[in-house]
Amino acid sequence: MKPENRKQEIVKAASILFKEKGYSAVTMRDLAKAMGIKAASLYNHIQSKQEILSTIIIDLAEEFTEGMNKISESDQKTIQKIENIIELHIDVTLRNADGLASLNNDWMHLEEDNLQYFEKMRYDYENNFRKIVQKGTEDKEIKSFNIEIIVFSTLSTLRTLYLWYPKQKDIDADILKKDMISVLLSGIV
């Protein structure tokens, strides 16, 4: 097996353990046991548990940042941009719900350079979303509610989707996208 594939397996197994126990509670022995290998063997593919956490969080944050940048720089109307942001979150959640647990719950354990890099990406992401919403209210595409409430309620829902959706057995991904877009953009009334 190629080393990169083995590293990806390690990251995936660690994502599951971090979601179940939290980053701080997981040891390299726990990870090795979950993978059915010796702990020393892990170090042939990774340097540390911190490297694994950084890989999980930074890769996801960069994926969100790249998606947001494409959306915010597009010429689309505000409603389409927000729909695309919702779809971005759903797509990432469907691909990597376990990794999102670390992104949301363990980011503060990143070492300084990666922590600063992550915090800047998160700040820029939220600020881009805020600008999209602001433009939508100025252009009368969306109702003029408090911008911070719109940003908070929308992003809070999308950021916690990883907790809820894996437990849903009867909700197809396409229905999830359609209904979530409708509920978040139109409400229930």
N, C-alpha and C positions, 0 to 999 in steps of 0.2 A: 504494500500500500504506500502511496506517495506521502511524504511528510506533510504536505499542505492539507491533504485530505484528512490525515490523522489529527492535525491541529484543528481543523474544522469540527471533527468529531468531539474533540476535547472541549472546544468552545460550546458546542451544542449541549453536551452532557453537563457542563458547568452551568449553562443557562437554566437548565431544569432544576439543578440543585440550588442555585441562587434564588430561584423563584420560590422553591419549597421552603428553604431554611433561612434565606438571607445570606448575603455575601460574607458577613463576619462569622457566621456559624459554620460555614463550609471549610473543611480542611482539604489539603491536597490528598490525604489518605481517603477521605470521603469520595473525592472525585475518582481516584484510582479504583476504589472498590466498585463504584457505580459502573466503571468501564471494564471491570474485570482484568485489570493489569496492576503491576506493582507501581507504587508511587514514584519510585526513581525513574521509571520508564516515561512518565509524563514530561520530565525535564529534557528528554531527547527532542521534544517538539515545542515546548514553551519554556520561558524563563521563570515565570512566577504566576501566582494566582492573580496578582495585580495586572499582569499582561493580559490574562484572560478577560478580566473585568473591563479593561481599557478597550480591548478588541470588540467586545459586545457593545459597549455603550457608544464608543466613538463611531463604529461602523453604522449603527442605527441613527445616531445624531447626524452624521454626514448624509445618509440617505434622506432623512427628513429635510435637511437644509437644501440639498440639491433639488428635491421635489418642490419645496416652497419657493426657491429662487426661480425655477422655471415658471411656476404658476404666477408669482407676483410680477415677473417681467413680461408676461404675456399681454396681449391686447384684448383679452376677454373681458366681458362685463363682470362686475362684482359677484353676482349670483353664481356664475359659472366657475369663477375662481374659488369661491367657498365650497361649491360642490366638489371641485377637484381636490381641495384640501381634505375634505371628509373622505373621499375615495382613497387618497394617499394614506391616511391613517388606517383605514380599514384594510387596505392591501398589505401594509406593513404588519399589521396585527395578525392577519391570516397567515403570513409567512413566518412570523417570529414572535409569537405571544410570550414565550418564555424570556427572550431577550429584552422585551419591553418591561418586564418586571425589574430587571437590573437598571434599565434606563430611568425608570420612575422611582425606584426604591433605594438603589445602591450608588447612584452617581456621586454622592458626597464622599465616597471612599476612594475616588480617583486621586492619584498623586497630582501634585501641584500643576505641572504643565498641562496635563490632560484635563484636569479639573477646570482650569481657566479656559482652555479651548472649548470644552463642553459648555460651560456657562455662557461664553460668548455666542456659540451657536444657538443655544436656547433663547437667549435674549434677542438675538437677531430674528429668529423664527417668530417669536411672539410679537416683536415689533412689526415685522412684515405683515402678519395677520391683522394686527391693529390698524395698520395703514390701509389694508384692503377694506376692512370694515368701515373705517373713517371715510374713505372715498365713496363707498356704497351709500352711506348716510348723506353725504354731501350731494351725490348725484340722485338722491331720492329713490335708489334701487331697493334699499332696505329701510325699515322704520328707524326713526331717530331715537332709539333707546340709548341708555348709557353704554358707551363703547366698552368700558372695562367689564361690565356685566356680560355683554355679548362675548367678549374674548374669553373671560373666565368660564362661563357656562359651556361654551362650545369646546374649548380645549380641554377642560376637565372631563367632559364626557368622552371625548376621543382618546385622551390619555389613559383612561381606565377601562377602555374597551377590552384590553387583554385579560382582565379579570372576569369579565362577564361572558364574552362570546364563546370561549372554549366549553362552557357549561351548557350552551344551547345546542340541542341535538336536532331541532326541527326548523332552524332558520338558515335558509340558503344564503350564500354570500351575496348574490345579486339582489335578493329581497332585503338583506341587511343594508346594502348600499342605498337602494331606492327609498326604503322607509326611514332610514336614519337621516338622509338628506331632507326628506319631507318634514320630519319632526323637528330637526334642528333649524331648518329655514322657515317653516310655516307655523311651528308649534302644533298643538293638538286641538286648537279651537279655530 
